[in-house]
Structure formats: C-alpha cells, structure tokens
Amino acid sequence: MNKLRSIIMFIVLLVLNSVLSPALPLTSFLSSAYAQNSSPLTAKSLRLGAIEEHTRVVVEFTGEVDYKLFTLSTPYRAVIDLPETKWDIPDTIQDKGLVSGVRFGSFKPGQGRIVVDLRGPVNVHKHFILPPSVAIENYRLVIDFEPATIATFRQLKPSVSETQTASITVPKVQSLPVPSPTPQYSAPTGEFTPKPRPRKTRKIVVVDPGHGGVDPGAMGARSREKDIVLAFSKELVRQLKATRRYDVYLTRSTDIYIPLRQRVQIARNRKADLFISIHADAIKKKNIRGLSVYTLSEKASDREAAALARKENQSDIIAGVDFGDQLPEVANILIDLAQRDTKNASVKFAESLISSARGKTLLLDRTHRFAGFRVLKAPDVPSVLVELGFITNRTDEKQLTSNKWRRRVATGMVDAIDNFFRLK
C-alpha cells in the first residue's frame, strides 16, 4: 500500500511539474544541444604518407568539417581553408614525399588555414572526408597528391577549385573606427599624394607584432616568434598608453594572420606618426645574439640584412596568399620625393632606439642595418623593424620569454619614442 501511494505521489508531482513548467525540459534540452553544437572544431592530428610517387595528407578533426582546397604556384603550395579551428597538433611536421613542409593556424576571425608546401607542381588526385569508424573516433580529411608538369598543374588548378571552391583573396581586417582616407595613389601611374595631417594633441604610434596565425615566424627550442612578439608588443603598448602622451594601436592583438601590405595600410589609415614592427630573429649560428634595428633601403647594408628582408617578406607566401592581382603601387610610390623625409625620420628614430636600448639588453654588432622590408614601405610614416633578439640562441630565447626583460626593454623603447618626438 505504501509503495502504491509513493508511485501515485510521484506521478502527481510529475504532472504538476509539466503543467507549471512546460518549457523547462525543452529549454534544458535546447541549451544542451546548443552547447554541443557550438563547441569549436579541433584538429587532433596531421600525418603524411608516401607510396611510390603519391603523397597523402590526413588531418583528423573532432567533428565533420566543411573545407575549401586550392593550389598556388611561385612557390607551389596547397591551401586548405577551414572553419574556426583549435589546433591540437605538434608545431613541427616531418616532411615526406611531395610535401616539403606544413603550417597551420588562424587566418582571419572565424577561419583556420593549413598551408602545404610542395616540392614542385602537383595534381590533386583526390580529396574526401572519412567519417568516424570503430577504430578511429574522428573525422578524417584525406588529400592525395601526385606529380605533375608545370603545364598540367596550371590546367588542373581550375578543376581542383571547382570540386571544392575557388581561390581565396587577401582578407580584410576589421574596419577601423576612423574614417577611411581618400585613396593616396592611383593604380595606372602610382602618383602619390601625402596624406593630410589633421591637428592633434597626441602623436599616433602603431605597433606591429610580426607574423601571426598560420605564419608562426621563427621557431625556437620552446617558443614561436609570433607569440613572443605579440607579448612584447602588448607590453610596449601598455607602457605607451600609461604616459597619456600617445594614441597607440596594434595591427593585431590576437593570434591572427594579417598580410604585409595590410599592416602598412593600417598605419596609414590611423594617420600614424610612427610605425614599429616587432620581430625576433633566427640564424643557423646559435651563438649569435642581440637586438637589432632595421630601416628601409632598396640596397641592403649587408648580406645578412638582405637575407632577413627576403625571409620577412615571405610572410604572405607562408600564409598562402595569391598576389596575382597585386598592383605595383608600392614600387611607384618609392620613387616619390616625399619618401626621402620619411626615410630620414626613420633613421633618426632607429638611432634613438639603439641609444635607449644600450645597457638594457645586448645589442647585435652593427645594430642599425637596412634592407628592402615590405612592411616598412609606408611612404609617409616613419617606420622601423626591431629584431628583439635571436630565438635560436638559448640565452636570447630565455630573455624573450621573460616578463622582466620585456618590461625593461619596452621602457627603453618608450624613452626612445619620447626623445624622437621631442627632437623632431
């Protein structure tokens, strides 16, 4: 009898709950479903396999993936665009077969990217998704490459795009809150008009953390250049803002890729008075260390500076950007007389920067060098590129990841900026 009474009471309570709160179970269900569906896609592994002349790339994901695949030449690359993705993959992938290297990371907000470096022209033989199986719990993206001639590669490129997508253009960063300036140069002639300087009380400084997203930059034993320079740039911006003498902006504040020419345009759109691009160097000779500063020149100061410029200018290639539609405006602007004053101002700031850094960190021999860095080619914004040290040197890498070192060197840079604008 007591058992029957308990059952009846339970049924009554269940009915009352459904009458008084009919939406509760549905709401709970929807919330749970939404939480499951909104979990980010994660790449769990990436492996290569070579069988005779064919090379296979297999990427495992935690969920079904909508991908876009296309190929580029000069150099030869295959690019896989993905939804926003978390990366649970080792930074280094051993090259194999037709593949000479693989990079991955965020390309722009909401989009991940894998770039596969190829040893030469290839044909994408096939690509497909495998669902989870009894043995493997993840979805697998499979891409098979086979060798091709240059002519075959060019003929097959459109058909590869048709199967999944067309090629990707250079992304746009988020629009800035300031109004866009009138275009400064025309495509046919490259004529340059210096941007008007509005009256303002604070100087504007744009700090550019190099690399980012799918482009990791130089690799150290325990760190990546893109992470080191972002942390340092944020510290520099923090200290500059604390002076209340400057309006300061970052070209990127997260781990995202931005094309080199877009970085230049960000500085121009902000009407910057100074542009500082932050990097960390790498070299095979692991005993080399020290900070260095670079300014723009079409003729490099030495072979090392020329090599560094070539490496840094490869950032867009590393990220899988196609420059087929790029206009030669930068080359035309460089011949304009207006840039002479900008170059002179850049050199003066470089000298101030070196003077302020002395005693705060070790300096590389011949600390001020110059070469043709694409990111320094804003025609009317004094610009420098700072290599904080060598990530390939054990001592430098330890300093580059030290909060105390970052604060000390950033303080020196703030002093240099103060001196530059005081003397200007």
Rosetta blueprint (number, residue, H / E / L):
1 M L
2 N H
3 K H
4 L H
5 R H
6 S H
7 I H
8 I H
9 M H
10 F H
11 I H
12 V H
13 L H
14 L H
15 V H
16 L H
17 N H
18 S H
19 V H
20 L H
21 S L
22 P L
23 A H
24 L H
25 P H
26 L H
27 T H
28 S H
29 F H
30 L H
31 S H
32 S H
33 A H
34 Y H
35 A H
36 Q H
37 N H
38 S L
39 S L
40 P L
41 L E
42 T E
43 A E
44 K E
45 S E
46 L E
47 R E
48 L E
49 G E
50 A E
51 I E
52 E L
53 E L
54 H E
55 T E
56 R E
57 V E
58 V E
59 V E
60 E E
61 F E
62 T L
63 G L
64 E L
65 V L
66 D L
67 Y L
68 K E
69 L E
70 F E
71 T E
72 L E
73 S L
74 T L
75 P L
76 Y L
77 R E
78 A E
79 V E
80 I E
81 D E
82 L E
83 P E
84 E L
85 T E
86 K E
87 W E
88 D L
89 I L
90 P L
91 D L
92 T L
93 I L
94 Q L
95 D L
96 K E
97 G L
98 L L
99 V E
100 S E
101 G E
102 V E
103 R E
104 F E
105 G E
106 S E
107 F E
108 K E
109 P L
110 G L
111 Q E
112 G E
113 R E
114 I E
115 V E
116 V E
117 D E
118 L E
119 R L
120 G L
121 P L
122 V E
123 N E
124 V E
125 H E
126 K E
127 H E
128 F E
129 I E
130 L E
131 P L
132 P L
133 S L
134 V L
135 A L
136 I L
137 E L
138 N L
139 Y E
140 R E
141 L E
142 V E
143 I E
144 D E
145 F E
146 E E
147 P E
148 A L
149 T L
150 I H
151 A H
152 T H
153 F H
154 R H
155 Q H
156 L H
157 K H
158 P H
159 S H
160 V H
161 S H
162 E H
163 T H
164 Q H
165 T L
166 A L
167 S L
168 I L
169 T L
170 V L
171 P L
172 K L
173 V L
174 Q L
175 S L
176 L L
177 P L
178 V L
179 P L
180 S L
181 P L
182 T L
183 P L
184 Q L
185 Y E
186 S L
187 A L
188 P L
189 T L
190 G L
191 E L
192 F E
193 T L
194 P L
195 K L
196 P L
197 R L
198 P L
199 R L
200 K L
201 T L
202 R L
203 K E
204 I E
205 V E
206 V E
207 V E
208 D E
209 P E
210 G L
211 H L
212 G E
213 G L
214 V L
215 D E
216 P L
217 G L
218 A L
219 M E
220 G L
221 A L
222 R L
223 S L
224 R E
225 E H
226 K H
227 D H
228 I H
229 V H
230 L H
231 A H
232 F H
233 S H
234 K H
235 E H
236 L H
237 V H
238 R H
239 Q H
240 L H
241 K H
242 A H
243 T H
244 R L
245 R L
246 Y E
247 D E
248 V E
249 Y E
250 L E
251 T L
252 R L
253 S L
254 T L
255 D L
256 I L
257 Y L
258 I L
259 P L
260 L H
261 R H
262 Q H
263 R H
264 V H
265 Q H
266 I H
267 A H
268 R H
269 N H
270 R L
271 K L
272 A L
273 D L
274 L E
275 F E
276 I E
277 S E
278 I E
279 H E
280 A E
281 D E
282 A L
283 I L
284 K L
285 K L
286 K L
287 N L
288 I L
289 R L
290 G L
291 L E
292 S E
293 V E
294 Y E
295 T E
296 L E
297 S L
298 E L
299 K L
300 A L
301 S L
302 D L
303 R H
304 E H
305 A H
306 A H
307 A H
308 L H
309 A H
310 R H
311 K H
312 E H
313 N L
314 Q L
315 S H
316 D H
317 I H
318 I H
319 A L
320 G L
321 V L
322 D L
323 F L
324 G L
325 D L
326 Q L
327 L L
328 P L
329 E H
330 V H
331 A H
332 N H
333 I H
334 L H
335 I L
336 D L
337 L L
338 A H
339 Q H
340 R H
341 D H
342 T H
343 K H
344 N H
345 A H
346 S H
347 V H
348 K H
349 F H
350 A H
351 E H
352 S H
353 L H
354 I H
355 S H
356 S H
357 A H
358 R E
359 G L
360 K L
361 T E
362 L L
363 L E
364 L E
365 D E
366 R E
367 T E
368 H E
369 R E
370 F E
371 A E
372 G L
373 F L
374 R H
375 V H
376 L H
377 K L
378 A L
379 P L
380 D L
381 V L
382 P L
383 S E
384 V E
385 L E
386 V E
387 E E
388 L E
389 G E
390 F E
391 I L
392 T L
393 N L
394 R H
395 T H
396 D H
397 E H
398 K H
399 Q H
400 L H
401 T L
402 S L
403 N H
404 K H
405 W H
406 R H
407 R H
408 R H
409 V H
410 A H
411 T H
412 G H
413 M H
414 V H
415 D H
416 A H
417 I H
418 D H
419 N H
420 F H
421 F H
422 R H
423 L H
424 K L
